Amino acid sequence: MININAPFILALTVIIFLVVIKWIEWFLFQNGSFPARKKRQKIKKTDKEIKNTRLAVFGRKLKGLLFFGKADLKRPWYTGIPFAVIIIGHNLALDFINISFWKDMVVLWIGIIAASWFSVFSILRANKEFFSEGDRRKRYIRTQIAQGCLTVIIVAAVVGGFIVYSNHKDPDPPGLKDSVDWVIEPTYDAEWPEFSEGLAAVGYRGKKGFIDREGNTVIPFRYNDAGSFHDGLAAVQKDWRWGYIDRNGNVVIPFQYGEASEFDSGIAPVKKDGKWSVIDESGNVRFTTEYKTIYPFNEGVAKVEIQDKKYSERVTENLIDTNGKLILQNGYAMNGNFSEGCILATDTQTGLNYFFDRNGNKVIQQSYFTASDFSGGVAAVGYGSIAYALIDHTGTVIRSLSEEEYYDFISCREGLVEVNNGKWDFNLGMSDKVRYGFKDVYENVLIPVAFSAATASNEGLIGLEVDGRWGFIENPLPAAARGFDPELWKTDRTQIATVEGMPVYAGELESRAYSIKERSPERAGPQLYKEAFELIKAEKASEKYGKNIDLEKIRYQIGNTYYKKLLLPNAI
């Protein structure tokens, strides 16, 4: 299989350019002489004057340098074999070896030059008698060198122009790469990569493959495109068709689809011959549909787009279950993603929002003007233009939210909120010069707002782009601080401090802060964590020395960078 990547395209460009030069050479010197020109209708200068103009002299010299005057030489059929072997063999080898782009280019150029000289000397040998006369051999070699130099200049200019065009964004500031600690160095040319089931689909030299959390290549870079792993399978594209592979790179479902989505609950939507259907993990069709689009399943339901048969431009959205049955009632439009057993949908007449389960029933009878998807057992909702709150699955208000807290929550992933310095223009959209970073929900900037692109935290890793290449860093928050998960608070053993020599874990502090927040919703931010830490300090000291201890004399040390920002902001 030929890898359609940057080196392949560049090599192909070189060959095509050389072919064009040879065709021009043949056209100019058919039967060994320049074809006769048509007589001009009006002659303004004598033939001698035309012959001796500077432009004419320059043209003859250039023609003599670039093109050999006898193009009907014998050209053995095998002169093109080295080119075919180098291009095809090189690209097939990419499935088995990994070298840097520039080393790859050096090897490729050496191969092209070697193949070119093989062609030259093959023609010299095949026309040995012809080249034995005069300086024909010398002139022929000179024209071939000139053609090669011209090829390099033209191709380099084209490639350089393409690189400048594709990197039109402002260059990254010096030292940006060193501003964070990389788990996986920025090496890949992926598009918005994220980890899923311990693997990430990333790009390298124009092809997609998979790496693990240590940056090891688990599945070679051999695919045109690739999705994420779900249920142990990933959709990948090869030869412009989609199929599915397992975590070892084995093809489980053959490449036969025009489009393919990720698996969930053992099924996945695919498009074949213009129709969407749903298949199981063996590739068997569960059911076929007439929907315009089926999006990936999530928790056993999938969003679908339904095209009006009478008015093709009219498209509505709904949900289907694993049997293809529509879930939402007429008159409701989706407004979010299915998460934790429910989805937000809007009454198209009133504009109010409700949460529905997978059977199409309202989970919470209360209506909301706006709301987020559920995450970690809670959702942020808006009762109006200024009233926001955090609710659980029963609709019970856990605490009030400010407008800033609401918008931070709905864009929060694993405890981090993406921030940028860009300005939105209604006509132009977001500026190309925008830079991204991350903060926590308490406004502490944890990752500098300096990166040209970034992906949200997933499985504890964040993708960042530096100088056109993607790498990964670890989420700077301890696991316990990445969401509202009481079970995680109990099990997270990330030590963040000591009190009289006894450890304090992240889960302890998060759980205590949340308990205080439940009782007193007005408490928030660093002050909340300071209060929680003071209570833990008192408990730890009392446990060791009894109740009669001066709290001011308790010895403690905070060793976690993130919690230093919350508890000792002046020390950072």
C-alpha positions as CSV (number, residue, x, y, z in Angstrom):
1,M,0.0,0.0,0.0
2,I,1.4,3.4,-1.0
3,N,1.6,5.9,1.8
4,I,0.3,9.3,0.6
5,N,2.5,11.4,2.7
6,A,4.8,14.5,2.4
7,P,7.9,12.6,1.2
8,F,5.9,10.6,-1.3
9,I,4.3,13.8,-2.7
10,L,7.6,15.6,-2.9
11,A,9.3,12.7,-4.7
12,L,6.4,12.4,-7.1
13,T,6.7,16.2,-7.8
14,V,10.4,15.8,-8.6
15,I,9.7,12.9,-11.1
16,I,6.8,14.8,-12.8
17,F,9.0,17.9,-13.2
18,L,11.8,15.8,-14.7
19,V,9.3,14.2,-17.1
20,V,8.1,17.7,-18.2
21,I,11.7,18.8,-18.9
22,K,12.3,15.7,-21.0
23,W,9.1,16.3,-22.9
24,I,10.2,19.9,-23.6
25,E,13.6,18.6,-24.7
26,W,12.0,16.2,-27.1
27,F,9.6,18.8,-28.5
28,L,12.4,21.4,-29.1
29,F,14.7,18.9,-30.8
30,Q,12.7,16.5,-32.7
31,N,15.0,14.5,-35.1
32,G,17.9,16.3,-33.6
33,S,17.1,19.8,-34.7
34,F,15.0,22.8,-33.6
35,P,11.6,22.7,-35.4
36,A,11.1,25.4,-38.0
37,R,9.2,28.5,-36.9
38,K,6.3,29.9,-38.8
39,K,7.1,33.0,-40.8
40,R,5.9,36.2,-39.3
41,Q,3.4,38.3,-41.1
42,K,5.2,41.5,-40.3
43,I,9.0,41.7,-40.1
44,K,10.2,44.7,-38.2
45,K,13.9,43.6,-38.0
46,T,16.2,41.7,-40.3
47,D,17.0,38.1,-39.5
48,K,20.5,39.1,-38.5
49,E,19.2,41.7,-36.2
50,I,16.8,39.3,-34.6
51,K,19.5,36.7,-34.3
52,N,21.8,39.0,-32.5
53,T,19.5,40.6,-29.9
54,R,20.5,40.2,-26.3
55,L,17.3,38.2,-25.5
56,A,17.9,35.9,-28.5
57,V,21.5,35.3,-27.4
58,F,20.4,34.6,-23.8
59,G,17.7,32.2,-25.0
60,R,20.2,30.2,-27.1
61,K,22.6,30.0,-24.2
62,L,19.9,28.9,-21.8
63,K,18.6,26.4,-24.3
64,G,22.0,25.0,-24.8
65,L,22.6,24.7,-21.1
66,L,19.3,23.0,-20.2
67,F,18.5,20.9,-23.2
68,F,20.6,18.5,-25.2
69,G,20.2,19.1,-28.9
70,K,19.4,15.5,-29.9
71,A,16.3,14.2,-28.1
72,D,15.7,11.0,-30.2
73,L,18.4,9.0,-28.3
74,K,17.8,5.4,-27.5
75,R,16.3,5.2,-24.0
76,P,16.4,1.7,-22.5
77,W,13.2,0.5,-20.9
78,Y,14.9,-0.2,-17.6
79,T,16.0,3.4,-16.9
80,G,12.8,4.1,-15.0
81,I,13.0,1.0,-12.7
82,P,15.2,2.7,-10.0
83,F,12.6,5.5,-9.6
84,A,9.8,3.1,-9.2
85,V,11.8,1.0,-6.7
86,I,12.8,4.0,-4.6
87,I,9.4,5.6,-4.4
88,I,7.3,2.5,-3.9
89,G,9.9,0.7,-1.7
90,H,10.5,3.7,0.4
91,N,6.8,4.2,1.1
92,L,6.1,0.6,1.9
93,A,9.0,0.6,4.3
94,L,7.3,3.4,6.3
95,D,5.0,0.7,7.7
96,F,7.9,-0.9,9.5
97,I,10.4,1.8,10.3
98,N,10.2,5.2,12.0
99,I,12.7,8.0,11.3
100,S,12.4,11.7,11.5
101,F,10.9,13.7,8.6
102,W,14.2,15.3,7.7
103,K,16.3,12.1,7.8
104,D,13.6,10.6,5.6
105,M,13.9,13.5,3.1
106,V,17.7,13.1,3.0
107,V,17.4,9.4,2.2
108,L,14.8,10.0,-0.4
109,W,16.9,12.7,-2.2
110,I,19.9,10.5,-2.2
111,G,17.8,7.8,-3.8
112,I,16.4,10.2,-6.5
113,I,19.9,11.5,-7.3
114,A,21.2,7.9,-7.6
115,A,18.3,6.9,-9.8
116,S,18.8,10.0,-12.0
117,W,22.5,9.2,-12.6
118,F,21.6,5.6,-13.3
119,S,19.3,6.9,-16.0
120,V,22.0,9.2,-17.5
121,F,24.7,6.5,-17.7
122,S,22.2,4.0,-19.1
123,I,21.5,6.4,-22.0
124,L,25.2,7.1,-22.4
125,R,25.9,3.3,-22.7
126,A,23.0,2.7,-25.0
127,N,24.2,5.4,-27.3
128,K,27.9,4.7,-27.0
129,E,28.7,5.2,-30.7
130,F,26.8,8.5,-30.8
131,F,28.6,9.9,-27.7
132,S,32.0,8.9,-28.9
133,E,32.1,11.8,-31.4
134,G,33.3,15.3,-30.4
135,D,32.2,16.7,-27.0
136,R,28.7,15.2,-27.2
137,R,29.2,13.2,-24.0
138,K,30.4,16.3,-22.1
139,R,27.5,18.4,-23.3
140,Y,24.9,15.8,-22.4
141,I,26.2,15.4,-18.9
142,R,26.3,19.2,-18.5
143,T,22.6,19.5,-19.5
144,Q,21.6,16.7,-17.1
145,I,23.3,18.5,-14.2
146,A,21.6,21.7,-15.2
147,Q,18.2,20.0,-15.3
148,G,18.8,18.5,-11.9
149,C,19.8,21.8,-10.4
150,L,16.7,23.5,-11.9
151,T,14.5,20.7,-10.5
152,V,15.9,21.2,-7.0
153,I,15.5,25.0,-7.2
154,I,11.9,24.8,-8.4
155,V,10.8,22.1,-6.0
156,A,12.5,23.7,-3.1
157,A,10.7,27.0,-3.9
158,V,7.3,25.2,-4.2
159,V,7.8,23.3,-0.9
160,G,9.1,26.4,0.9
161,G,6.0,28.3,-0.2
162,F,3.8,25.5,0.9
163,I,5.4,25.4,4.4
164,V,5.1,29.2,4.8
165,Y,1.5,29.0,3.7
166,S,0.6,26.1,6.1
167,N,2.4,27.9,9.0
168,H,0.8,31.3,8.6
169,K,0.1,31.6,12.3
170,D,2.4,33.6,14.5
171,P,5.5,31.7,15.5
172,D,5.6,30.3,19.0
173,P,7.5,32.5,21.5
174,P,11.0,31.3,22.5
175,G,11.1,29.0,25.5
176,L,7.5,28.0,25.2
177,K,8.4,24.3,24.9
178,D,10.4,24.5,28.2
179,S,7.5,26.2,30.1
180,V,5.8,22.9,30.8
181,D,6.9,19.3,31.7
182,W,6.3,17.0,28.8
183,V,5.1,13.4,29.4
184,I,5.4,12.9,25.6
185,E,7.6,15.4,23.7
186,P,5.9,17.4,20.9
187,T,6.7,15.2,17.9
188,Y,3.4,14.5,16.1
189,D,1.4,16.3,13.4
190,A,-2.0,15.1,14.7
191,E,-5.2,17.1,14.7
192,W,-6.6,17.6,18.3
193,P,-5.3,14.3,19.7
194,E,-6.9,12.8,22.9
195,F,-6.2,9.7,24.9
196,S,-8.9,7.0,25.1
197,E,-8.5,3.6,26.7
198,G,-4.8,4.3,27.2
199,L,-4.0,5.1,23.5
200,A,-4.1,8.2,21.3
201,A,-4.4,8.5,17.6
202,V,-1.6,10.8,16.4
203,G,-0.1,11.8,13.0
204,Y,3.4,11.3,11.8
205,R,4.7,12.2,8.3
206,G,1.2,12.5,7.0
207,K,-0.1,9.1,8.4
208,K,-2.0,8.1,11.5
209,G,-1.0,5.6,14.2
210,F,-1.4,5.0,17.9
211,I,0.9,5.7,20.9
212,D,0.5,4.8,24.5
213,R,0.9,7.0,27.6
214,E,4.7,6.7,27.5
215,G,4.8,7.8,23.9
216,N,5.7,4.4,22.6
217,T,4.3,3.5,19.1
218,V,1.8,0.7,19.7
219,I,0.3,0.6,16.2
220,P,2.4,1.8,13.3
221,F,1.7,5.0,11.3
222,R,0.0,3.5,8.3
223,Y,-3.5,5.0,8.1
224,N,-5.0,7.9,6.3
225,D,-7.1,8.7,9.3
226,A,-8.0,7.2,12.7
227,G,-10.5,7.6,15.5
228,S,-10.3,6.8,19.2
229,F,-10.5,3.4,20.8
230,H,-13.8,2.5,22.4
231,D,-14.9,-1.0,23.5
232,G,-11.4,-2.2,22.4
233,L,-11.9,-1.1,18.8
234,A,-10.9,1.9,16.7
235,A,-12.1,3.1,13.3
236,V,-9.2,3.6,10.9
237,Q,-9.1,4.6,7.2
238,K,-6.8,2.9,4.7
239,D,-7.0,3.1,0.9
240,W,-9.8,5.7,1.5
241,R,-12.1,3.1,3.2
242,W,-12.9,2.7,6.8
243,G,-12.6,-0.4,8.9
244,Y,-11.9,-1.4,12.5
245,I,-8.8,-2.6,14.3
246,D,-8.1,-4.0,17.8
247,R,-5.5,-2.7,20.2
248,N,-2.9,-5.0,18.6
249,G,-3.5,-3.4,15.2
250,N,-5.3,-6.5,13.8
251,V,-8.1,-5.8,11.3
252,V,-11.3,-7.0,13.0
253,I,-13.8,-5.5,10.5
254,P,-12.6,-5.1,6.9
255,F,-12.1,-1.7,5.2
256,Q,-15.4,-1.2,3.4
257,Y,-17.2,1.9,4.7
258,G,-17.3,5.4,3.5
259,E,-17.7,6.7,7.1
260,A,-17.4,5.0,10.5
261,S,-17.9,6.1,14.1
262,E,-16.6,4.8,17.4
263,F,-18.1,1.8,19.2
264,D,-20.3,2.1,22.3
265,S,-22.4,-0.6,24.0
266,G,-21.1,-3.0,21.4
267,I,-22.4,-1.2,18.3
268,A,-21.3,1.6,16.0
269,P,-22.9,3.6,13.1
270,V,-21.3,3.2,9.7
271,K,-22.0,4.5,6.2
272,K,-21.9,2.3,3.1
273,D,-23.1,3.0,-0.4
274,G,-24.7,6.2,0.8
275,K,-26.8,4.6,3.7
276,W,-26.2,4.6,7.4
277,S,-26.5,1.4,9.3
278,V,-25.5,0.1,12.8
279,I,-23.1,-2.8,13.1
280,D,-22.0,-5.0,16.0
281,E,-18.4,-5.8,16.9
282,S,-18.3,-8.6,14.4
283,G,-19.3,-6.3,11.5
284,N,-22.9,-7.8,11.3
285,V,-25.6,-5.2,10.5
286,R,-28.0,-4.7,13.3
287,F,-30.3,-2.4,11.4
288,T,-30.2,0.0,8.4
289,T,-31.7,3.5,8.4
290,E,-32.8,6.3,6.2
291,Y,-31.3,9.0,8.4
292,K,-29.1,11.7,7.0
293,T,-26.5,11.2,9.7
294,I,-26.0,9.0,12.8
295,Y,-23.6,10.2,15.3
296,P,-21.6,7.9,17.7
297,F,-23.5,6.1,20.4
298,N,-23.1,7.2,24.0
299,E,-24.5,5.2,26.9
300,G,-26.7,3.3,24.4
301,V,-28.2,6.2,22.6
302,A,-27.2,8.2,19.5
303,K,-28.1,11.5,17.9
304,V,-29.6,11.3,14.4
305,E,-30.3,13.9,11.8
306,I,-33.6,13.3,10.0
307,Q,-34.1,14.9,6.6
308,D,-37.6,16.0,5.6
309,K,-38.6,13.9,2.5
310,K,-40.6,16.8,1.1
311,Y,-38.3,19.7,1.9
312,S,-34.7,18.4,1.7
313,E,-33.2,21.5,3.4
314,R,-35.3,20.9,6.5
315,V,-33.4,18.7,9.0
316,T,-34.5,17.8,12.5
317,E,-32.6,16.0,15.3
318,N,-33.6,13.2,17.6
319,L,-32.2,10.3,19.6
320,I,-32.3,6.6,18.8
321,D,-31.7,3.6,21.1
322,T,-29.7,0.5,20.3
323,N,-32.6,-0.9,18.3
324,G,-33.0,2.3,16.2
325,K,-36.2,3.4,17.9
326,L,-36.7,7.2,18.2
327,I,-36.6,8.4,21.8
328,L,-37.6,12.1,22.0
329,Q,-41.2,13.2,21.6
330,N,-42.2,15.5,18.8
331,G,-41.8,19.1,19.6
332,Y,-38.4,18.7,21.4
333,A,-35.0,19.5,20.0
334,M,-31.7,18.2,21.4
335,N,-29.6,20.7,23.4
336,G,-26.5,18.8,24.5
337,N,-25.1,15.3,24.7
338,F,-26.4,12.2,26.4
339,S,-24.5,11.9,29.7
340,E,-25.0,10.0,32.9
341,G,-28.3,8.6,31.8
342,C,-30.0,11.8,30.6
343,I,-29.9,14.6,28.0
344,L,-31.1,18.1,27.8
345,A,-33.8,18.9,25.2
346,T,-35.6,22.1,24.4
347,D,-39.4,22.5,24.0
348,T,-39.5,24.2,20.6
349,Q,-42.6,26.1,21.5
350,T,-41.7,27.5,24.9
351,G,-37.9,27.5,24.6
352,L,-37.6,25.9,28.0
353,N,-35.2,23.0,28.7
354,Y,-35.8,19.7,30.4
355,F,-33.7,16.6,31.2
356,F,-34.9,13.3,29.5
357,D,-33.8,9.7,30.1
358,R,-33.2,7.1,27.3
359,N,-36.9,6.2,27.3
360,G,-37.9,9.8,26.5
361,N,-39.3,10.5,29.9
362,K,-38.5,13.7,31.9
363,V,-36.0,12.9,34.6
364,I,-36.5,16.3,36.3
365,Q,-39.8,18.0,36.0
366,Q,-38.3,21.5,36.6
367,S,-37.6,23.5,33.4
368,Y,-34.4,25.6,32.9
369,F,-33.5,28.5,30.7
370,T,-30.1,27.0,30.1
371,A,-28.1,24.0,31.5
372,S,-25.0,21.9,31.0
373,D,-24.6,18.1,30.5
374,F,-24.3,16.1,33.7
375,S,-20.7,15.4,34.8
376,G,-19.6,13.8,38.0
377,G,-23.2,13.6,39.2
378,V,-24.0,17.3,38.9
379,A,-25.1,19.8,36.2
380,A,-25.0,23.5,36.1
381,V,-28.3,25.2,35.3
382,G,-29.7,28.7,34.8
383,Y,-33.1,29.8,36.0
384,G,-32.9,33.1,34.3
385,S,-30.5,35.8,33.3
386,I,-28.8,36.0,36.7
387,A,-29.8,32.9,38.7
388,Y,-27.5,29.9,38.4
389,A,-27.1,26.7,40.5
390,L,-25.5,23.3,40.7
391,I,-28.0,20.4,40.8
392,D,-27.9,16.6,41.2
393,H,-29.9,14.0,39.3
394,T,-33.0,14.6,41.3
395,G,-33.0,18.3,40.5
396,T,-32.0,19.2,44.1
397,V,-30.0,22.4,44.3
398,I,-26.6,21.7,45.8
399,R,-25.4,25.3,45.8
400,S,-25.8,28.6,44.0
401,L,-23.4,29.6,41.3
402,S,-22.2,32.9,40.0
403,E,-22.4,33.6,36.3
404,E,-18.6,33.1,36.0
405,E,-18.8,29.8,37.9
406,Y,-21.6,28.6,35.6
407,Y,-19.7,29.2,32.4
408,D,-16.5,27.7,33.9
409,F,-18.4,24.6,34.8
410,I,-19.9,24.0,31.4
411,S,-16.5,24.2,29.8
412,C,-14.7,22.2,32.5
413,R,-13.0,18.9,31.8
414,E,-11.3,16.9,34.5
415,G,-11.2,20.0,36.7
416,L,-9.6,22.4,34.1
417,V,-11.2,25.2,32.1
418,E,-9.8,26.2,28.8
419,V,-9.0,29.9,28.5
420,N,-7.7,32.0,25.5
421,N,-6.6,35.5,24.8
422,G,-8.4,35.8,21.5
423,K,-11.1,38.3,20.5
424,W,-14.2,37.3,18.7
425,D,-15.3,39.3,15.7
426,F,-18.8,38.8,14.5
427,N,-17.7,39.0,10.8
428,L,-14.3,37.4,11.0
429,G,-14.7,34.9,13.9
430,M,-11.8,34.1,16.2
431,S,-8.4,35.7,15.4
432,D,-5.7,33.4,14.1
433,K,-3.4,34.9,16.7
434,V,-5.3,33.4,19.6
435,R,-3.4,31.5,22.3
436,Y,-4.7,28.8,24.7
437,G,-4.1,27.7,28.2
438,F,-5.9,26.2,31.2
439,K,-7.1,27.4,34.7
440,D,-8.9,25.7,37.5
441,V,-12.4,26.6,38.6
442,Y,-10.9,29.1,41.1
443,E,-9.2,31.2,38.5
444,N,-5.7,29.9,39.1
445,V,-3.9,29.7,35.7
446,L,-2.1,26.3,35.7
447,I,-1.0,26.1,32.1
448,P,0.2,29.3,30.4
449,V,-2.1,31.0,27.9
450,A,0.5,30.8,25.2
451,F,-0.1,27.7,23.1
452,S,-1.5,27.9,19.5
453,A,-3.7,24.8,20.1
454,A,-4.7,22.6,23.0
455,T,-7.0,19.7,23.7
456,A,-9.0,19.2,26.9
457,S,-7.7,16.9,29.6
458,N,-8.7,13.3,29.0
459,E,-7.5,10.3,31.0
460,G,-5.2,12.8,32.9
461,L,-3.3,14.0,29.8
462,I,-3.5,17.2,27.8
463,G,-2.5,17.7,24.2
464,L,-0.5,20.9,23.4
465,E,0.9,22.1,20.1
466,V,4.3,23.8,19.9
467,D,6.0,24.8,16.6
468,G,3.4,22.8,14.6
469,R,4.0,19.6,16.6
470,W,1.8,18.0,19.3
471,G,2.8,16.5,22.6
472,F,1.2,15.7,25.9
473,I,1.6,16.9,29.5
474,E,0.0,15.6,32.6
475,N,-3.0,17.3,34.1
476,P,-1.5,19.4,36.9
477,L,-4.5,18.7,39.3
478,P,-4.4,15.7,41.6
479,A,-7.0,13.1,40.5
480,A,-9.2,14.0,43.5
481,A,-9.5,17.6,42.3
482,R,-10.7,16.7,38.8
483,G,-14.4,16.3,39.5
484,F,-17.2,15.7,42.0
485,D,-16.5,12.1,42.7
486,P,-16.8,11.1,46.5
487,E,-15.5,7.6,45.7
488,L,-12.3,9.0,44.2
489,W,-11.9,11.3,47.2
490,K,-11.8,8.2,49.4
491,T,-9.3,6.3,47.3
492,D,-7.0,9.1,46.0
493,R,-3.7,8.7,47.9
494,T,-1.9,11.7,46.5
495,Q,-0.1,13.2,49.4
496,I,-0.2,17.0,49.4
497,A,0.9,18.0,52.9
498,T,2.0,16.8,56.3
499,V,0.7,17.8,59.7
500,E,3.0,16.9,62.6
501,G,4.5,14.3,60.3
502,M,1.2,12.7,59.4
503,P,0.2,12.7,55.7
504,V,-2.7,14.7,54.3
505,Y,-4.2,13.4,51.0
506,A,-5.8,15.3,48.2
507,G,-9.0,13.3,48.6
508,E,-9.3,14.3,52.3
509,L,-9.0,18.0,51.5
510,E,-11.4,17.9,48.5
511,S,-14.0,15.9,50.5
512,R,-13.8,18.2,53.5
513,A,-14.1,21.4,51.3
514,Y,-17.1,19.9,49.5
515,S,-18.8,19.1,52.9
516,I,-18.3,22.7,54.0
517,K,-19.7,24.0,50.7
518,E,-22.8,21.9,51.1
519,R,-23.5,23.5,54.4
520,S,-22.5,27.0,53.5
521,P,-22.9,27.6,49.7
522,E,-21.5,31.1,50.0
523,R,-18.0,29.8,50.8
524,A,-15.8,29.4,47.7
525,G,-12.3,29.5,46.3
526,P,-9.1,29.5,48.3
527,Q,-10.8,30.6,51.5
528,L,-12.9,27.5,51.4
529,Y,-9.8,25.3,51.1
530,K,-8.0,27.2,53.8
531,E,-10.9,26.6,56.2
532,A,-11.0,22.9,55.2
533,F,-7.3,22.5,55.8
534,E,-7.5,24.2,59.2
535,L,-10.0,21.6,60.3
536,I,-7.8,18.8,59.0
537,K,-4.8,20.3,60.8
538,A,-6.8,20.4,64.1
539,E,-8.0,16.8,63.7
540,K,-4.5,15.5,62.8
541,A,-2.9,17.3,65.8
542,S,-5.6,16.2,68.2
543,E,-5.2,12.6,67.0
544,K,-1.5,12.8,67.9
545,Y,-1.4,15.0,71.0
546,G,-5.0,15.1,72.3
547,K,-7.4,18.0,72.3
548,N,-5.4,20.4,74.5
549,I,-3.0,21.7,71.8
550,D,-2.3,25.2,70.7
551,L,-3.4,25.3,67.0
552,E,-1.0,28.1,66.3
553,K,1.9,25.8,67.1
554,I,1.0,22.9,64.8
555,R,3.8,22.1,62.4
556,Y,2.7,21.5,58.9
557,Q,4.2,21.5,55.4
558,I,2.4,21.8,52.0
559,G,4.3,20.0,49.3
560,N,1.9,20.0,46.3
561,T,2.3,22.8,43.8
562,Y,-1.4,23.1,43.0
563,Y,-2.5,23.2,46.6
564,K,0.2,25.7,47.4
565,K,-1.6,28.0,45.0
566,L,-4.8,27.6,46.9
567,L,-3.5,27.5,50.5
568,L,-0.4,29.6,50.3
569,P,-0.9,32.0,47.3
570,N,1.7,34.5,48.5
571,A,4.3,31.8,48.6
572,I,4.1,31.0,44.9
